[in-house]
């Protein structure tokens, strides 16, 4: 059974997830922790629960989902893992900060540890995630799906009753539509943990989300 802890981070209220199982191994998904209080809360939870972090995963390369990567690298030695198509974003967070948000990061860039290729899986404890490539919001957007537990972490591809924007650099409405069709094929009872906002289910999104009909 998965234990899923959500932390709401930064000025865009991005969702960071710490996911663990009975072995105490854990993965951190989309560490957007901007402020020291947010970074401290994530670190405290990991230590308080005696967890062993083994992967730092990004659903895509936007700054608001990767702000805290450097903190996890400095404390736990974790290097972020993502799709290679988002290298132009995730390896250049400082550029995003200045061009999209108008400020300097004033901290070192977090290193990228691995770029996924087709067919890879992420293993931790007794569980694994399938990596579903879902371009549209960004070229390297992906969903981490645990088929055994019917749980999917969708980043900014799928929100409750909405979807991510496609008008940023590298975005594509056509690719987004195709990605949503992929997600619609997941089991109806799949619990969807989104990059922003509350969780939902594939069943509810099929029925009520106008972008998935």
C-alpha positions as CSV (number, residue, x, y, z in Angstrom):
1,X,0.0,0.0,0.0
2,X,1.2,3.5,-0.9
3,X,1.4,6.3,1.6
4,X,1.0,9.6,-0.1
5,X,1.8,12.9,1.6
6,X,1.0,16.2,-0.2
7,X,2.8,19.5,0.3
8,X,1.4,22.6,-1.3
9,X,4.3,24.8,-2.4
10,X,5.3,28.2,-3.7
11,X,3.3,31.1,-4.9
12,X,1.5,29.0,-7.6
13,X,0.3,26.4,-5.0
14,X,2.0,23.5,-6.7
15,X,1.6,20.0,-5.3
16,X,4.7,18.1,-4.2
17,X,4.2,14.5,-3.2
18,X,6.2,12.2,-1.0
19,X,5.2,8.6,-1.8
20,X,6.4,5.7,0.3
21,X,5.4,2.1,1.1
22,X,6.0,-0.4,3.9
23,X,9.7,-0.7,3.2
24,X,10.1,3.0,4.0
25,X,11.7,3.8,0.6
26,X,10.2,6.8,-0.9
27,X,10.1,9.0,-4.0
28,X,9.5,12.7,-4.1
29,X,7.5,14.0,-7.1
30,X,7.7,17.6,-8.2
31,X,9.5,19.3,-5.4
32,X,8.4,22.9,-6.0
33,X,9.3,24.0,-2.6
34,X,10.4,27.7,-3.0
35,X,10.6,28.9,0.6
36,X,12.7,27.5,3.5
37,X,9.5,26.7,5.5
38,X,8.3,24.5,2.7
39,X,11.6,22.8,2.2
40,X,11.9,22.3,6.0
41,X,8.4,20.7,6.2
42,X,9.3,18.1,3.5
43,X,12.6,17.3,5.1
44,X,11.0,17.0,8.5
45,X,8.3,14.6,7.2
46,X,10.9,12.4,5.6
47,X,13.0,12.2,8.8
48,X,10.1,11.9,11.1
49,X,8.7,9.0,9.2
50,X,12.2,7.4,8.9
51,X,11.9,7.3,5.1
52,X,14.7,6.6,2.7
53,X,14.5,8.8,-0.4
54,X,15.6,6.9,-3.5
55,X,14.2,9.0,-6.4
56,X,13.4,12.7,-7.1
57,X,11.0,12.8,-10.0
58,X,9.7,15.6,-12.2
59,X,6.5,15.4,-14.2
60,X,7.8,18.2,-16.3
61,X,10.5,20.9,-16.4
62,X,8.7,24.0,-15.2
63,X,10.2,26.0,-12.4
64,X,7.2,25.8,-10.1
65,X,7.6,22.0,-10.0
66,X,11.3,22.0,-9.5
67,X,12.1,24.9,-7.2
68,X,13.2,22.7,-4.3
69,X,15.3,20.2,-6.2
70,X,18.5,21.9,-5.0
71,X,17.5,21.5,-1.4
72,X,16.8,17.7,-1.8
73,X,20.1,17.4,-3.6
74,X,22.0,19.1,-0.9
75,X,20.4,17.2,2.0
76,X,19.8,13.7,0.5
77,X,22.0,13.6,-2.6
78,X,19.0,13.2,-4.9
79,X,19.3,14.3,-8.5
80,X,16.2,15.0,-10.4
81,X,14.9,12.5,-13.1
82,X,12.7,13.6,-16.0
83,X,12.1,13.1,-19.7
84,X,14.9,14.3,-22.0
85,X,12.5,16.4,-24.1
86,X,12.3,18.9,-21.1
87,X,16.0,19.4,-20.8
88,X,15.7,22.9,-22.2
89,X,13.6,23.7,-19.1
90,X,14.7,21.6,-16.2
91,X,18.4,22.1,-16.8
92,X,18.0,25.9,-17.0
93,X,15.7,26.9,-14.1
94,X,17.5,30.2,-13.6
95,X,16.6,31.2,-17.2
96,X,13.0,30.3,-16.5
97,X,13.0,32.5,-13.3
98,X,14.3,35.5,-15.2
99,X,12.2,35.1,-18.4
100,X,8.9,33.9,-16.9
101,X,8.9,35.4,-13.4
102,X,11.2,38.4,-13.7
103,X,13.7,37.6,-10.9
104,X,17.0,35.9,-10.3
105,X,17.1,32.5,-8.5
106,X,20.1,33.4,-6.5
107,X,21.0,29.8,-5.8
108,X,22.9,27.1,-7.7
109,X,21.2,25.0,-10.3
110,X,20.2,21.5,-9.2
111,X,21.9,18.8,-11.2
112,X,19.9,16.4,-13.4
113,X,20.6,12.8,-12.7
114,X,18.8,10.9,-15.4
115,X,16.6,11.4,-18.5
116,X,14.1,8.7,-19.1
117,X,13.7,6.8,-22.4
118,X,10.7,4.9,-23.6
119,X,9.7,1.8,-21.6
120,X,11.5,2.7,-18.4
121,X,10.0,2.1,-15.0
122,X,10.7,3.7,-11.6
123,X,11.1,1.2,-8.8
124,X,11.1,1.8,-5.0
125,X,10.3,-0.5,-2.2
126,X,7.8,-3.1,-3.5
127,X,6.2,-0.8,-6.0
128,X,7.0,0.7,-9.4
129,X,5.7,3.5,-11.6
130,X,5.1,3.2,-15.3
131,X,6.2,6.4,-17.0
132,X,3.5,7.6,-19.5
133,X,4.8,10.3,-21.9
134,X,2.1,13.0,-22.0
135,X,3.4,16.0,-24.1
136,X,1.2,19.0,-24.5
137,X,1.9,21.2,-21.5
138,X,5.6,20.7,-22.2
139,X,7.3,18.3,-24.7
140,X,8.6,16.1,-21.9
141,X,5.6,16.0,-19.7
142,X,4.9,12.6,-18.2
143,X,2.6,10.8,-15.8
144,X,3.8,8.4,-13.1
145,X,1.3,5.6,-12.9
146,X,1.2,2.9,-10.3
147,X,-1.0,0.3,-11.9
148,X,-1.0,-2.1,-8.9
149,X,-2.5,0.6,-6.7
150,X,-4.5,2.5,-9.3
151,X,-2.8,5.8,-8.6
152,X,-1.4,8.3,-11.1
153,X,0.5,11.5,-10.6
154,X,-0.4,13.7,-13.6
155,X,1.6,16.9,-13.1
156,X,0.1,19.7,-15.2
157,X,-1.4,17.4,-17.9
158,X,-4.6,16.7,-16.0
159,X,-6.3,18.7,-13.3
160,X,-9.7,18.2,-11.6
161,X,-12.1,19.3,-14.3
162,X,-9.4,21.0,-16.2
163,X,-6.0,20.6,-18.0
164,X,-2.6,22.3,-18.2
165,X,-2.0,25.3,-20.5
166,X,-0.6,24.6,-23.9
167,X,0.5,28.1,-24.8
168,X,4.0,28.0,-23.1
169,X,7.2,27.3,-25.1
170,X,7.0,23.7,-26.4
171,X,3.3,23.3,-25.7
172,X,0.9,21.8,-28.1
173,X,-2.9,21.5,-28.0
174,X,-2.8,18.6,-30.5
175,X,-0.3,16.7,-28.3
176,X,-2.3,17.5,-25.2
177,X,-5.5,16.0,-26.8
178,X,-3.6,12.8,-27.6
179,X,-2.1,12.6,-24.1
180,X,-5.6,13.0,-22.5
181,X,-6.9,10.2,-24.6
182,X,-4.1,8.0,-23.3
183,X,-5.0,8.9,-19.7
184,X,-8.7,8.2,-20.4
185,X,-7.8,4.6,-21.0
186,X,-6.6,4.1,-17.4
187,X,-8.9,2.2,-15.1
188,X,-11.9,4.3,-14.0
189,X,-11.1,4.0,-10.3
190,X,-7.6,5.4,-10.8
191,X,-6.9,8.1,-8.2
192,X,-5.4,11.1,-9.9
193,X,-3.0,13.3,-8.0
194,X,-2.6,16.5,-9.9
195,X,0.1,19.1,-10.1
196,X,-2.2,21.8,-8.8
197,X,-5.5,21.6,-6.9
198,X,-7.4,18.6,-5.4
199,X,-7.2,15.0,-6.4
200,X,-9.8,13.4,-8.7
201,X,-10.5,10.1,-10.5
202,X,-10.3,9.0,-14.1
203,X,-14.0,8.1,-13.9
204,X,-15.0,11.7,-12.8
205,X,-12.7,13.2,-15.5
206,X,-14.2,11.1,-18.2
207,X,-17.7,12.1,-17.2
208,X,-17.3,15.8,-16.3
209,X,-14.0,17.1,-17.7
210,X,-14.9,18.7,-21.1
211,X,-11.4,18.2,-22.4
212,X,-11.7,14.4,-22.0
213,X,-15.0,13.8,-23.6
